[in-house]
Amino acid sequence: MDIRRIAEEERLSGAVVSGGFIWLAGQVADDASLDAEGQTADILRQIDALLAEAGTDKRALLSVTVVLADIRDAPAMNRAWDAWLDRGHKPARMTIEAPLVDPAWRVEITGVARAPA
């Protein structure tokens, strides 16, 4: 089976392409000083870039998990999400509250997309 790793770092790959799917690692904002809306927009930009490198775009997303450090940030996260979302290609989505590794991070997003044929 062919496995392609994208944006490899010391401990993980930003995305892994295999078996017709793209698995996104949990993405966090490059600028942790941003509020939840800003962090979400930054993360979605990163997801766009990873999917582009894999040869596709957000329309291929099948499932997304959003982790919020504070569930009260959901409206702010949703503002960025709604501005980014392709309304004709909405993925399944789950949003949960959980502590994140860096207390400055407000949002982390992961997902699975269909790889191009």
C-alpha angles and dihedrals in degrees: 000000000000116000122188121191120203128198095003116200132180096281106017150009120251088226138358123209118201141131094014095306139097118215115199120210116228105286122210131184120278087216108050091181090075121099120250093274092050093045090050092051090049092050092048089052088054091049090051089053094048092048091048090052088051089053101255143070143231092290087074094059112120102176135009132189118200118196117197123193086211119024088211086075090068095100091051092046090048092053090060092040093051092049090052101038121107098224092207093056108040114168124217106267139195125189121197138170118237138142113269125218094249113045089216091064112093098176140031123181131192132169152159125244135182112256118229114265 
